[in-house]
Every structure is written in structure tokens, then in C-alpha cells.
Amino acid sequence: MAITTKELKHKKTECTQATMAVRDALDVLNGRWKLPIIVSLSFGVKRFNEISKEVLGISDKVLAKELKDLEMNMLIKRTVYDTFPPTVEYNITEHGKSLNSVIEELKDWGTLHRKKIIGR
């Protein structure tokens, strides 16, 4: 059965929309550190130094930048408490929690990929 011009246009539109949606997601989650930070915060509210210790290899400067980006995209929330010195805590938002299934799938795929490539 041949594909009609209308069906071809529809498929092209679907493809373009899917590509744009994936690109939007990758633009928000780009880089090496954003997903590990989100994973860290998915285990509870944390302070800057706690995140820094859990996300191995990240510098404080990069962590500060990534936290600002994640906050700007409403994936995490920064709360400053009026103490001396000020206490700052970070937690994942409901919008950030919507990534849980994506992160779980990436974790599973990463485990399989590691086994296939490295053999462990």
C-alpha cells in the first residue's frame, strides 16, 4: 500500500515536532552535570556542600552555575533561610520530579550499555 502525500506530510510534521521536543529537553538538560544534580536532589533536600560531595568531580563554580540553570528552568527550588550565616537549601520541584521515569530509563539503558561495551 502506497503512502499518500497527505500521510507523508503528516509523518513529516510528527517527526519535526518530535525532534523539536527532544531538542528542547536536551537544551534544558544539556551538559554532564544537570542530571546527576537532579538525581542527587531526588533523594531529598540538600545544601550546596552535600550536593558537591555526591556529584563526584564537579567544581563549586560549575555546580553554582548548574544550580542556577536548573532553578531558572523550575526543576529545582532554592530556599534561603534567615539565619546567621544564611542557610541555603535546594530541593527538586514537582516539575523536576516529572523527570523520574526518564532518569530511570537512562539508568537502565546506561547499565545495559556499560555491560555491552565494557563487559561489566
DSSP file (Angstrom, degrees, kcal/mol; ACC not computed):
  #  RESIDUE AA STRUCTURE BP1 BP2  ACC     N-H-->O    O-->H-N    N-H-->O    O-->H-N    TCO  KAPPA ALPHA  PHI   PSI    X-CA   Y-CA   Z-CA
    1    1 A M              0   0    0      0, 0.0     2,-0.2     0, 0.0     0, 0.0   0.000 360.0 360.0 360.0 128.4    0.0    0.0    0.0
    2    2 A A        -     0   0    0      1,-0.1     2,-0.4     0, 0.0     0, 0.0  -0.475 360.0-117.1 -81.0 147.9    1.5    3.3   -1.1
    3    3 A I        -     0   0    0     -2,-0.2    -1,-0.1     1,-0.0     2,-0.1  -0.717  30.7-132.0 -84.7 130.9    1.8    6.3    1.3
    4    4 A T     >  -     0   0    0     -2,-0.4     4,-2.3     1,-0.1     5,-0.2  -0.334  20.2-111.5 -78.2 164.3   -0.3    9.3    0.2
    5    5 A T  H  > S+     0   0    0      1,-0.2     4,-2.5     2,-0.2     5,-0.2   0.881 120.1  53.3 -61.3 -39.0    1.1   12.8    0.0
    6    6 A K  H  > S+     0   0    0      1,-0.2     4,-2.3     2,-0.2    -1,-0.2   0.917 109.8  46.9 -63.2 -43.9   -1.2   13.8    2.9
    7    7 A E  H  > S+     0   0    0      2,-0.2     4,-2.5     1,-0.2    -2,-0.2   0.881 111.5  51.8 -65.1 -38.1    0.2   10.9    5.1
    8    8 A L  H  X S+     0   0    0     -4,-2.3     4,-2.4     2,-0.2    -2,-0.2   0.917 110.3  47.8 -64.5 -44.2    3.7   11.8    4.2
    9    9 A K  H  X S+     0   0    0     -4,-2.5     4,-2.5     2,-0.2    -2,-0.2   0.910 111.7  51.0 -61.8 -42.1    3.2   15.4    5.2
   10   10 A H  H  X S+     0   0    0     -4,-2.3     4,-2.5     1,-0.2    -2,-0.2   0.920 111.1  47.5 -62.3 -44.4    1.6   14.3    8.5
   11   11 A K  H  X S+     0   0    0     -4,-2.5     4,-2.6     2,-0.2    -1,-0.2   0.888 111.2  51.3 -64.1 -39.2    4.5   12.0    9.2
   12   12 A K  H  X S+     0   0    0     -4,-2.4     4,-2.6     2,-0.2    -2,-0.2   0.910 110.6  48.7 -64.6 -41.6    7.0   14.8    8.4
   13   13 A T  H  X S+     0   0    0     -4,-2.5     4,-2.7     2,-0.2    -2,-0.2   0.923 112.0  49.0 -63.0 -45.0    5.1   17.1   10.8
   14   14 A E  H  X S+     0   0    0     -4,-2.5     4,-2.6     1,-0.2    -2,-0.2   0.916 112.1  49.1 -60.0 -43.5    5.1   14.5   13.5
   15   15 A C  H  X S+     0   0    0     -4,-2.6     4,-2.7     2,-0.2    -2,-0.2   0.921 111.7  48.5 -62.3 -45.6    8.8   13.9   13.0
   16   16 A T  H  X S+     0   0    0     -4,-2.6     4,-2.5     2,-0.2    -2,-0.2   0.917 112.9  47.9 -62.3 -44.2    9.6   17.6   13.2
   17   17 A Q  H  X S+     0   0    0     -4,-2.7     4,-2.3     2,-0.2    -2,-0.2   0.906 112.8  48.3 -64.1 -41.8    7.5   18.0   16.3
   18   18 A A  H  X S+     0   0    0     -4,-2.6     4,-2.4     2,-0.2     5,-0.2   0.914 112.1  49.3 -64.7 -42.6    9.2   15.1   18.0
   19   19 A T  H  X S+     0   0    0     -4,-2.7     4,-2.4     1,-0.2    -2,-0.2   0.908 111.5  49.1 -62.9 -42.6   12.6   16.4   17.0
   20   20 A M  H  X S+     0   0    0     -4,-2.5     4,-2.6     2,-0.2    -2,-0.2   0.906 110.9  50.2 -64.1 -41.7   11.8   19.8   18.4
   21   21 A A  H  X S+     0   0    0     -4,-2.3     4,-2.2     2,-0.2    -2,-0.2   0.914 112.3  46.7 -64.5 -43.1   10.5   18.4   21.7
   22   22 A V  H  X S+     0   0    0     -4,-2.4     4,-2.7     2,-0.2    -1,-0.2   0.907 112.3  50.9 -64.7 -41.4   13.7   16.2   22.1
   23   23 A R  H  X S+     0   0    0     -4,-2.4     4,-2.4     2,-0.2    -2,-0.2   0.910 108.7  51.3 -62.8 -42.5   15.8   19.2   21.3
   24   24 A D  H  X S+     0   0    0     -4,-2.6     4,-1.6     2,-0.2    -1,-0.2   0.926 111.7  47.8 -58.9 -45.4   14.0   21.4   23.9
   25   25 A A  H  X S+     0   0    0     -4,-2.2     4,-2.3     1,-0.2    -2,-0.2   0.923 112.4  48.3 -63.2 -44.4   14.5   18.7   26.5
   26   26 A L  H  X S+     0   0    0     -4,-2.7     4,-0.5     1,-0.2    -1,-0.2   0.846 106.7  57.0 -66.6 -32.8   18.2   18.3   25.7
   27   27 A D  H  < S+     0   0    0     -4,-2.4     3,-0.4    -5,-0.2    -1,-0.2   0.890 112.2  42.1 -62.8 -38.5   18.7   22.1   25.8
   28   28 A V  H  < S+     0   0    0     -4,-1.6    -2,-0.2     1,-0.2    -1,-0.2   0.871 123.8  36.5 -75.1 -37.7   17.4   22.2   29.4
   29   29 A L  H  < S+     0   0    0     -4,-2.3     6,-0.4    -5,-0.2    -1,-0.2   0.208  88.3 139.3-101.6  14.5   19.3   19.0   30.5
   30   30 A N     <  +     0   0    0     -4,-0.5     4,-0.4    -3,-0.4     3,-0.2  -0.088  40.7  36.7 -62.3 158.3   22.5   19.6   28.5
   31   31 A G  S    S-     0   0    0      1,-0.2     4,-0.3     2,-0.1     0, 0.0  -0.200  92.6 -74.5  93.0 176.8   25.9   19.0   29.8
   32   32 A R  S    S+     0   0    0      1,-0.1    -1,-0.2     2,-0.1    -2,-0.1   0.665 116.6  43.0 -84.9 -20.6   27.5   16.5   32.1
   33   33 A W  S  > S+     0   0    0     -3,-0.2     4,-2.1     2,-0.1     5,-0.2   0.701  85.3  79.5-109.9 -22.9   26.2   17.6   35.4
   34   34 A K  H  > S+     0   0    0     -4,-0.4     4,-2.5     1,-0.2     5,-0.2   0.923  97.5  45.1 -62.0 -47.6   22.5   18.5   35.4
   35   35 A L  H  > S+     0   0    0     -6,-0.4     4,-2.8    -4,-0.3    -1,-0.2   0.922 112.3  51.0 -65.5 -42.5   21.0   15.0   35.5
   36   36 A P  H  > S+     0   0    0      0, 0.0     4,-2.3     0, 0.0    -1,-0.2   0.882 111.0  50.2 -60.6 -34.5   23.4   13.9   38.3
   37   37 A I  H  X S+     0   0    0     -4,-2.1     4,-2.4     2,-0.2    -2,-0.2   0.932 111.2  48.2 -65.8 -44.8   22.4   17.0   40.3
   38   38 A I  H  X S+     0   0    0     -4,-2.5     4,-1.5     2,-0.2    -1,-0.2   0.908 110.9  51.3 -61.7 -41.8   18.7   16.2   39.8
   39   39 A V  H  < S+     0   0    0     -4,-2.8     4,-0.5     2,-0.2     3,-0.4   0.937 109.4  50.7 -60.4 -46.1   19.3   12.6   40.8
   40   40 A S  H >< S+     0   0    0     -4,-2.3     3,-1.3     1,-0.2    -2,-0.2   0.926 112.4  45.8 -56.7 -46.9   21.1   13.8   44.0
   41   41 A L  H >< S+     0   0    0     -4,-2.4     3,-1.7     1,-0.3    51,-0.6   0.702  97.6  71.6 -73.2 -18.8   18.2   16.1   44.9
   42   42 A S  T 3< S+     0   0    0     -4,-1.5    -1,-0.3    -3,-0.4    -2,-0.2   0.670  93.2  59.1 -70.1 -13.1   15.6   13.4   44.1
   43   43 A F  T <  S-     0   0    0     -3,-1.3    -1,-0.3    -4,-0.5     2,-0.2   0.341 124.5 -67.7 -95.4   6.2   16.9   11.7   47.4
   44   44 A G    <   -     0   0    0     -3,-1.7    -1,-0.3     2,-0.0     2,-0.1  -0.630  69.5 -38.8 135.2 170.6   16.0   14.7   49.5
   45   45 A V        -     0   0    0     -2,-0.2     2,-0.3    -3,-0.1    46,-0.2  -0.402  61.7-178.8 -65.9 136.8   16.6   18.4   50.3
   46   46 A K  B     -A   90   0A   0     44,-2.6    44,-3.2    -2,-0.1     2,-0.2  -0.958  25.7-127.3-140.2 156.5   20.3   19.2   50.3
   47   47 A R    >>  -     0   0    0     -2,-0.3     4,-2.1    42,-0.2     3,-0.5  -0.579  42.8 -97.0 -93.8 165.8   22.7   22.0   50.9
   48   48 A F  H 3> S+     0   0    0     40,-0.5     4,-2.5     1,-0.3     5,-0.2   0.892 122.4  48.6 -51.0 -50.9   25.4   23.1   48.4
   49   49 A N  H 3> S+     0   0    0      1,-0.2     4,-1.9     2,-0.2    -1,-0.3   0.822 108.4  54.7 -65.0 -31.3   28.2   21.1   50.0
   50   50 A E  H <> S+     0   0    0     -3,-0.5     4,-1.7     2,-0.2    -1,-0.2   0.922 110.5  45.4 -67.0 -43.3   26.1   18.0   50.2
   51   51 A I  H  X S+     0   0    0     -4,-2.1     4,-2.6     1,-0.2    -2,-0.2   0.927 110.5  54.9 -63.3 -44.3   25.4   18.1   46.5
   52   52 A S  H  < S+     0   0    0     -4,-2.5     6,-0.3     1,-0.2    -1,-0.2   0.869 109.4  47.1 -57.6 -39.5   29.0   18.8   45.8
   53   53 A K  H  < S+     0   0    0     -4,-1.9    -1,-0.2     1,-0.2    -2,-0.2   0.836 114.8  45.9 -72.1 -33.5   30.1   15.7   47.7
   54   54 A E  H  < S+     0   0    0     -4,-1.7     2,-1.3     1,-0.2    -2,-0.2   0.830 103.1  63.7 -81.1 -32.7   27.5   13.5   46.0
   55   55 A V  S >< S-     0   0    0     -4,-2.6     3,-1.5    -5,-0.2    -1,-0.2  -0.708  90.2-145.7 -94.3  87.3   28.1   14.7   42.4
   56   56 A L  T 3  S+     0   0    0     -2,-1.3     3,-0.1     1,-0.2    -3,-0.1  -0.257  71.8  14.9 -62.0 131.4   31.7   13.5   42.1
   57   57 A G  T 3  S+     0   0    0      1,-0.3     2,-0.3    -5,-0.2    -1,-0.2   0.302  87.4 128.2  95.0  -8.4   34.1   15.6   40.1
   58   58 A I    <   -     0   0    0     -3,-1.5    -1,-0.3    -6,-0.3     2,-0.2  -0.628  53.0-133.6 -84.5 138.4   32.0   18.8   39.8
   59   59 A S     >  -     0   0    0     -2,-0.3     4,-2.7     1,-0.1     5,-0.2  -0.497  20.6-116.0 -83.5 159.4   33.7   22.0   40.8
   60   60 A D  H  > S+     0   0    0      1,-0.2     4,-2.4     2,-0.2     5,-0.2   0.880 115.8  53.7 -62.3 -37.7   32.0   24.5   43.1
   61   61 A K  H  > S+     0   0    0      2,-0.2     4,-1.8     1,-0.2    -1,-0.2   0.926 112.1  43.1 -63.6 -45.4   31.9   27.1   40.2
   62   62 A V  H  > S+     0   0    0      2,-0.2     4,-2.9     1,-0.2     5,-0.2   0.906 112.5  53.5 -68.1 -41.4   30.2   24.7   37.8
   63   63 A L  H  X S+     0   0    0     -4,-2.7     4,-2.7     1,-0.2     5,-0.2   0.924 108.0  50.5 -59.3 -44.5   27.8   23.5   40.5
   64   64 A A  H  X S+     0   0    0     -4,-2.4     4,-1.8     1,-0.2    -1,-0.2   0.916 112.9  46.6 -59.8 -43.6   26.7   27.0   41.3
   65   65 A K  H  X S+     0   0    0     -4,-1.8     4,-2.2     2,-0.2    -2,-0.2   0.928 113.3  48.0 -64.7 -45.8   26.1   27.7   37.5
   66   66 A E  H  X S+     0   0    0     -4,-2.9     4,-2.7     1,-0.2     5,-0.2   0.886 109.3  53.1 -65.6 -38.8   24.2   24.4   37.0
   67   67 A L  H  X S+     0   0    0     -4,-2.7     4,-2.3    -5,-0.2    -1,-0.2   0.905 109.0  49.9 -62.5 -40.4   22.0   25.0   40.1
   68   68 A K  H  X S+     0   0    0     -4,-1.8     4,-2.6    -5,-0.2    -2,-0.2   0.918 111.6  48.6 -62.5 -43.4   21.1   28.5   38.7
   69   69 A D  H  X S+     0   0    0     -4,-2.2     4,-1.8     2,-0.2    -2,-0.2   0.925 112.3  47.8 -62.3 -45.0   20.2   26.9   35.3
   70   70 A L  H  <>S+     0   0    0     -4,-2.7     5,-2.7     1,-0.2     6,-1.0   0.875 112.7  49.0 -65.2 -36.8   18.1   24.2   37.0
   71   71 A E  H ><5S+     0   0    0     -4,-2.3     3,-1.8    -5,-0.2    -1,-0.2   0.910 108.2  53.7 -66.9 -42.3   16.3   26.8   39.1
   72   72 A M  H 3<5S+     0   0    0     -4,-2.6    -2,-0.2     1,-0.3    -1,-0.2   0.854 109.3  48.9 -60.1 -35.2   15.7   29.0   36.1
   73   73 A N  T 3<5S-     0   0    0     -4,-1.8    -1,-0.3    -5,-0.2    -2,-0.2   0.265 115.3-119.1 -89.8  12.0   14.0   26.0   34.4
   74   74 A M  T < 5S+     0   0    0     -3,-1.8    22,-0.4     2,-0.2    21,-0.3   0.748  81.3 120.2  59.3  29.1   11.9   25.4   37.5
   75   75 A L  S   <S+     0   0    0     -5,-2.7    18,-2.1    20,-0.2     2,-0.3   0.722  78.5  23.2 -91.3 -24.9   13.4   21.9   38.0
   76   76 A I  E    S-B   92   0A   0     -6,-1.0     2,-0.4    16,-0.3    16,-0.2  -0.917  71.9-137.6-133.9 163.5   14.8   22.8   41.5
   77   77 A K  E     -B   91   0A   0     14,-3.2    14,-2.0    -2,-0.3     2,-0.5  -0.982   8.5-151.0-124.3 135.5   13.9   25.3   44.1
   78   78 A R  E     -B   90   0A   0     -2,-0.4     2,-0.5    12,-0.2    12,-0.2  -0.914  13.6-168.7-104.6 125.6   16.5   27.3   46.1
   79   79 A T  E     -B   89   0A   0     10,-3.1    10,-2.7    -2,-0.5     2,-0.5  -0.970   5.1-161.4-120.1 125.7   15.4   28.3   49.6
   80   80 A V  E     -B   88   0A   0     -2,-0.5     2,-0.4     8,-0.2     8,-0.2  -0.916   9.8-152.4-106.9 127.0   17.3   30.8   51.7
   81   81 A Y  E     -B   87   0A   0      6,-3.5     2,-2.2    -2,-0.5     6,-1.1  -0.784  22.5-118.5-101.1 142.9   16.7   30.9   55.4
   82   82 A D  S    S+     0   0    0     -2,-0.4     2,-0.2     4,-0.2    -1,-0.0  -0.492  70.1 121.8 -80.7  73.4   17.2   34.0   57.5
   83   83 A T        -     0   0    0     -2,-2.2    -2,-0.0     4,-0.1     0, 0.0  -0.739  69.6 -80.5-123.1 174.0   19.9   32.6   59.8
   84   84 A F  S    S+     0   0    0     -2,-0.2    -2,-0.1     1,-0.2     3,-0.0  -0.965 126.3  20.6-122.9 117.3   23.4   33.7   60.6
   85   85 A P  S    S-     0   0    0      0, 0.0    -1,-0.2     0, 0.0     0, 0.0   0.699 118.0-104.6 -68.9 163.7   25.1   32.8   58.4
   86   86 A P        -     0   0    0      0, 0.0     2,-0.5     0, 0.0    -4,-0.2  -0.256  29.6-138.9 -57.6 139.0   22.3   32.3   55.9
   87   87 A T  E     - B   0  81A   0     -6,-1.1    -6,-3.5   -40,-0.0     2,-0.5  -0.873  17.5-166.7 -99.8 131.0   21.3   28.7   55.3
   88   88 A V  E     - B   0  80A   0     -2,-0.5   -40,-0.5    -8,-0.2     2,-0.3  -0.979   6.6-178.1-121.6 128.0   20.6   27.8   51.6
   89   89 A E  E     - B   0  79A   0    -10,-2.7   -10,-3.1    -2,-0.5     2,-0.4  -0.925  11.4-153.4-124.7 151.2   18.8   24.5   50.7
   90   90 A Y  E     +AB  46  78A   0    -44,-3.2   -44,-2.6    -2,-0.3     2,-0.3  -0.960  16.5 171.7-122.2 139.5   17.9   23.0   47.3
   91   91 A N  E     - B   0  77A   0    -14,-2.0   -14,-3.2    -2,-0.4     2,-0.2  -0.984  35.7-102.2-144.0 158.4   15.1   20.6   46.6
   92   92 A I  E     - B   0  76A   0    -51,-0.6   -16,-0.3    -2,-0.3     2,-0.1  -0.534  35.7-137.1 -78.9 142.6   13.6   19.2   43.5
   93   93 A T     >  -     0   0    0    -18,-2.1     4,-2.3    -2,-0.2     5,-0.2  -0.382  28.3-102.0 -89.5 172.5   10.3   20.6   42.3
   94   94 A E  H  > S+     0   0    0      2,-0.2     4,-1.0     1,-0.2    -1,-0.1   0.898 127.0  53.5 -59.9 -39.5    7.2   18.7   41.1
   95   95 A H  H >4 S+     0   0    0    -21,-0.3     3,-0.5     1,-0.2    -1,-0.2   0.907 108.7  49.0 -62.4 -40.8    8.3   19.7   37.5
   96   96 A G  H >4 S+     0   0    0    -22,-0.4     3,-1.8     1,-0.2    -2,-0.2   0.875 104.9  58.3 -64.5 -37.9   11.7   18.2   38.3
   97   97 A K  H >< S+     0   0    0     -4,-2.3     3,-2.1     1,-0.3     4,-0.3   0.747  88.6  74.9 -64.4 -22.5   10.1   15.0   39.6
   98   98 A S  T << S+     0   0    0     -4,-1.0     3,-0.3    -3,-0.5     4,-0.3   0.650  87.2  63.8 -65.0 -12.0    8.5   14.6   36.2
   99   99 A L  T <> S+     0   0    0     -3,-1.8     4,-2.9    -4,-0.2     5,-0.3   0.509  73.7  97.7 -85.5  -5.6   11.9   13.5   35.0
  100  100 A N  H <> S+     0   0    0     -3,-2.1     4,-2.5     1,-0.2    -1,-0.2   0.888  84.0  45.0 -53.2 -46.4   11.9   10.4   37.3
  101  101 A S  H  > S+     0   0    0     -3,-0.3     4,-2.2    -4,-0.3    -1,-0.2   0.881 113.8  50.5 -68.2 -36.0   10.8    8.0   34.6
  102  102 A V  H  > S+     0   0    0     -4,-0.3     4,-2.5     2,-0.2    -2,-0.2   0.931 112.3  47.0 -64.1 -45.3   13.2    9.5   32.1
  103  103 A I  H  X S+     0   0    0     -4,-2.9     4,-2.6     2,-0.2    -2,-0.2   0.898 110.9  51.9 -64.7 -40.8   16.1    9.2   34.6
  104  104 A E  H  X S+     0   0    0     -4,-2.5     4,-2.4    -5,-0.3    -1,-0.2   0.919 111.1  47.4 -61.9 -43.8   15.1    5.6   35.4
  105  105 A E  H  X S+     0   0    0     -4,-2.2     4,-2.7     2,-0.2    -2,-0.2   0.901 112.1  49.9 -63.9 -41.3   15.1    4.6   31.8
  106  106 A L  H  X S+     0   0    0     -4,-2.5     4,-3.0     2,-0.2    -2,-0.2   0.899 110.0  51.3 -63.3 -40.4   18.5    6.3   31.2
  107  107 A K  H  X S+     0   0    0     -4,-2.6     4,-2.2     2,-0.2    -2,-0.2   0.932 112.2  45.9 -61.1 -46.7   19.9    4.5   34.3
  108  108 A D  H  X S+     0   0    0     -4,-2.4     4,-2.2     2,-0.2    -2,-0.2   0.925 115.0  46.6 -63.3 -45.0   18.7    1.1   32.9
  109  109 A W  H  X S+     0   0    0     -4,-2.7     4,-3.0     1,-0.2    -2,-0.2   0.913 111.1  52.6 -63.9 -42.2   20.0    1.9   29.4
  110  110 A G  H  X S+     0   0    0     -4,-3.0     4,-2.5     1,-0.2    -1,-0.2   0.882 108.4  50.8 -61.0 -39.1   23.3    3.0   30.8
  111  111 A T  H  X S+     0   0    0     -4,-2.2     4,-2.0     2,-0.2    -1,-0.2   0.933 113.6  44.3 -63.5 -46.7   23.7   -0.2   32.8
  112  112 A L  H  X S+     0   0    0     -4,-2.2     4,-2.3     2,-0.2    -2,-0.2   0.907 113.5  50.9 -63.8 -42.3   23.0   -2.3   29.7
  113  113 A H  H  X S+     0   0    0     -4,-3.0     4,-2.9     2,-0.2     5,-0.4   0.921 108.7  51.0 -62.8 -44.6   25.3   -0.1   27.6
  114  114 A R  H  X>S+     0   0    0     -4,-2.5     4,-2.7     1,-0.2     5,-1.3   0.921 111.2  48.8 -59.2 -44.2   28.1   -0.5   30.1
  115  115 A K  H  <5S+     0   0    0     -4,-2.0     4,-0.4     5,-0.3    -1,-0.2   0.906 114.3  46.0 -62.1 -41.6   27.7   -4.3   30.1
  116  116 A K  H  <5S+     0   0    0     -4,-2.3    -2,-0.2    -5,-0.1    -1,-0.2   0.913 123.7  31.8 -69.2 -43.4   27.7   -4.4   26.3
  117  117 A I  H  <5S+     0   0    0     -4,-2.9    -2,-0.2    -5,-0.2    -3,-0.2   0.924 136.2  21.6 -82.8 -47.3   30.7   -2.1   25.7
  118  118 A I  T  <5S-     0   0    0     -4,-2.7    -3,-0.2    -5,-0.4    -2,-0.1   0.766  95.1-127.4 -95.8 -29.0   32.8   -2.8   28.8
  119  119 A G      <       0   0    0     -5,-1.3    -4,-0.2    -4,-0.4    -3,-0.1   0.599 360.0 360.0  91.0  11.8   31.5   -6.2   29.7
  120  120 A R              0   0    0     -6,-0.8    -5,-0.3    -9,-0.1    -6,-0.1   0.358 360.0 360.0-121.1 360.0   30.8   -5.3   33.4
